[in-house]
Amino acid sequence: MNSLLQGKFADVKWGEWGLISLFISVLSGVVVAFQYDSATPLYSAGSLDVLVPFGDYFRSLHFYSSQLFFLLSLVHFWAIFKRSDTYSRTQWIRLTATLPVGLLLLFSGYVLRGDSTGSSAGLIAENIITAVPVAGGALNDLLFSITDDGMKRVYINHVIGFGLVWGVLAWEHLRRYRTSFRQHPLLTATILFFCLLLTAPFEPETLGLLHINGPWFFLGLQELLRVLPPLLAGVIFPSTLLLALFLLQPASRYSHRLLTFILGWFGLYTILTAIALCR
């Protein structure tokens, strides 16, 4: 009984911390969005730091709270895994699907900066999606379409599309939680103070660069793309993890094998990320 209560407390704790980070991300994102113009992404992102009062602070607040939200979502997902047999298969799949959608939210934020990291990540993402047989072109038109429309489609999806999909998928689970900034003053103060000290990264395009690293969570995939074609590295390889997560529940007869595969996948991805960081 005690272990069950402790597990439930950990589930609530990580979930509420994630929601606080999400609230800060959304509120600071509104401020950033008012100053952003998808027609001039590099100038818009850069001008926030030098022309808009406290613009650099709000950009940092949006950047780091979003990163923290995604990391806490991963920890929260692991915490509720031990109780995942209380979810139906459909509920579990919807909950698992919030992870790749959340990753798209984070990724599209990088792309919108329009700097060296964002522009290169967007180009790679387009090449990966268009490598999907038959549906690749339509998927790219739906998600990115950077070559044809610039940042317009990415901006719409980041501000509305991906967030709306994530909310629909997570809503049934979110209803279990009631939290506010007053309940977590230390976490709120830590995020607000941390962003005063550390400015969000921004790398203006520089001529002559031979290698540009993408976002931290994209590095393993970027390294894999050096040795495998886009369809294998960017679509099939990540899809195997997502499929394993969809099927992973303690009650499943294959849960131990699936868990071994998932841990091996993350181990390999960590090695690839380390190699990319050393380049």
N, C-alpha and C positions, 0 to 999 in steps of 0.2 A: 504494500500500500504506500509506504514512504517513497519508494523508488518511482512509483507511478505519479505521485504528487510532485516530486522533484522534476520529473520529466515534463509534466504539464506546466510547471512554473517556468522551466527553461524555454518551452515552446512560447508561452505568453511573453516572456521577457524579450526574447529575440524578435518576436513579431511586433511588439509595441515599439521597440527601438527602431525597427525598420520603418514603421509608420511615421515616427517622429522625423526621421531622415527624409522620408518621402514628402511630408508636409513642408519642410524647409526647402526641399528641391523645387516643389511646385510653386511656392510663394516667391522664391527668388527667381524662378524661371519666368514668371509673369513680368517681373521688372526687366529682365534681360530681353524678353520677347518684344517689348514695346520699343526697344532701341535697335532691334535687328531687322535688316533688310536682306531678303534672300537673293536679291539681284546683285548685291555687293557684299558677299559673305566675309571676305578677308578684311575689308575696310570696316564693316559693322562690328566684327569681333574685336579688331584692334582699337577702334574708336571708343569702345566701352571703357578701356583702361585709361585713355588720355583725355577724352572730351566730356564724358558723362560723369557728373558728381557721384562719387562712391561706386562708379561702374565696375572698377576692378574688384571691389569687395563683393558685389552682388554676383559677378561672374564666378568668382572663387567659391562663393557660397553655393551657387547652383552646381558647380562642377564637383566639389568634394562631398556635398550631401547626396548627390546622385550616385557617386562611387560607393559611399557608405551604405546607401539603401540597397544597392545590388549585392554587396558583400554580406550584409545582414540577412538579405533574402536567402542567400545560399546557406548560411548557418541555420536560419529558421527552417528551411526545407529539410536539412539534415535532422534537426531536432524533432520535427513532426513525423519523420520517417518511421520511428519506432512505434508510432500509433497509427500508421497509415492503413492498418487493417480495419480501422473504424470508418474509412471512406469507401464509397462504392468505386468500382473501376472507372466510371465516367467522372466522378468527382476528383479522383486521383490524377487522371489524365489532364483535366482542366487545370488543376493546381500545378502540375509539372510543366504545362505549356506556358505558365506565366514566366518561367525562367528564360526561354529563348526570346519571348516578347520583351521582357525587361532588358535583355542583352541588346536587342535592336534599339530600344529607347536610348540606352547608354551609347551605343555605337553611332547612332544618327547624330547625337550631340557632338561627338568628335568630328564627324564629317561636316557639320554645319559651321565649324570654325573656319573652314576654308584655308587653313594654314598647311604647311608641308605634311604634317601628320594626317590631317583631315582629308585633304585632297587625294593623297595617295591611298588612304584606306577606302575612300569612296570609289576610286578607280578599280581597286582590287575587288571590292564587293560587286561591282557591276560585271566584271569579267567572270566572277564565280557564278552569279545568278544566270547570266546569259548562256553559261555552259550547260544548264539543265535542259535535257532534251524536250522538245515540243513546247513546254510551258515557260521556258527561260525568258523569252522576250516579254511575255505578258507579266511575269513576276517582276521583272526589272521595271517595267512601266508602272506597276502598282507601288513598288517599294522605293525605288531610287530615281531612275531616269535622269541621271546627272548629265550625261552627254547631251541629251536633247533639251532638257528643261532647267539645267543648272541645279540650284539648291531648292527650287520651288517645291518639288514633290517631297524631298527629304524634310523640309521645314514643316509642311502640312502633316506628315506622318509623325514627326517628332512631337509637335505641339498637340495634335488631335488623334491621329490614327492609331499609333502604337499604344498611347495611353488609354484610349477608349477600349481597345481590345484587351489590354492587361486588366482594366477595371472589370470588364464583363467576365473574364476568366476567373478573377480572384474574388468577385463580389460575395459569393456564398461563404467563402472562408473569412473574408474581411468582417463580415457581420458578427463574428465571434468576439471581436476586439473592440474595446472602448478605451481610448487613450487621448491625452491632451498634453500640451507643453507643461502645464502645471504639475502633472504627474511625473515628469522626467526633467526637472530643471537642470540637473548636472549635465546630462547628455546634451540638452539644448544649448546650455552655456558653453560647453566644450566645443561644439561645432561652430557656434558664432565667434568664439575667440580664436579658434584654430585658423579660420579663414581670414582673420585680420593679419595673421603672421605669414601665411603662405599664399602667394598669388597662383591662380590656376595657370597651367602651362599654355604657352602660345608660341608657335614656331613659324615665323614668317618664311615664305618660300625663299630659298637661297640657291643661287645658280652654282652648278658644279658638284652638288651632292650626288654621290653614287649609291648611297644606301639610306633609306629612311625607315625607321621603325614605326609601326602603327601603334594603336592603343595597347596597353599591357595585356589585356585578355585576348588580343588578336595576334600576338607575337608567335605563338605556337603554330597557328594556322598559316601565318605568313612564312614561317620556316618550312613547313610541310609543302607549301606551294613551290618551293625551290626544286623539289625532287619528284613531285607528283602533279598530274594535270589537274586543272581547277575542279572538274567534276568529282574526282576522287578525294582530293584534299579539302575542298571547300564545301562539298555537299554530302557525299557518302560518309566520309569520316565523322563529321559532327552528327549526322543523322543516326549513326549506330549508337551514340551515347543517348540521344533523345529517345530512341526506341527502347533502350534498356531501362531508362528512367520511367517510361510509361508502364513498363511491365513489372517494375520493381515494387513489390509489396511483401511484407513479412509472411503473409499467408500463402504466397506463391510457392509452388513446389520447386521453382528454379531460382528462388531468391538469393541463395548463396552463390550460385554461378553468376547471376547477374551482378551481384555486388562485387565479386572478384573482377569481372570484366570492367565495371565502372571505375574501380580503384586502379586497375591497370591502365585504363584510358587516361585518367588524370595523371598517373605517373609518367606515361609517355608524353603527354602534353606539357607537363612541367619540365621535362628534359628538353623538349623542343624549344620551349620558352627561354630556358637558360642558355641554350645555344644561340638563339636570336639575340639575346641581351649581350652576349660576348662578341658579337660581330662589330 
